[in-house]
């Protein structure tokens, strides 16, 4: 199992948190995703089948937020 932390800009509430988590979890290779609003980051656990972390950043972008 692999883990990464992605900085996310633009989140301000529980709905934002849930939107980002759900966007990340839509990827079949993601086993867990949790967002910390105070730190502005998403912690993601994923399997080896993930092409690259950029795929996760793209999912965050498509959800309407900025992944750094």
N, C-alpha and C positions, 0 to 999 in steps of 0.2 A: 504494500500500500504506500502511495506517495502523498505528500502533503505540500501545500503552498499557501502563502498569504498574499492577497492582492489588495492594494489600497484602492478604495472606491470613493469618488467624490460625488456630491449631489444628494446624498441620503440625509433625511431629516426626521424620519418618523418610523413607527412600527410597520406601516404599509410599505415604505421604501425597503426596509430590511427584508420583509417577506417576499417582495418582488424580486430582489436580487437573489435570495436563497433559492426561490423557485426556478429562476432562469438558469442558475447553475445546476440544479438538480435535474433539469430536463436532459442534460447530457448523460447518456447511458454509462459512461465511464466514471461519473462522479458518484461516490458512495455516501458522502456527507458534505454539507455546506452550512456554515453558520456565519452570521454577520454580527459584528460588534459595532453598533452605531457610535459609541463614544470614541472608539479608535479609528472609525472610518475604514474598516477593513473586513474582508471576507476570508475566512479560513476554510480551505477546501481539501478534502481527501478524495483521491481518485486512483483508479486502476491503471495499469500499464497501457491499456488500450487508448488512452488519451493521446491525440496527435501532438499537441503542444499546449502550454499554458495560454498561449495566444487565443486558443479556441475558447477558453473560459473568459478571457478579457472581452472577446467579441460578444459573448452571450450577455455580459454585463452592459456593454455598449448598446446592444439591441434592446435591452430592457429600459434604456433611457438614462443610464448613469455613466460616469467616466471612470474607467479602470486605468490605474497608473502602474 
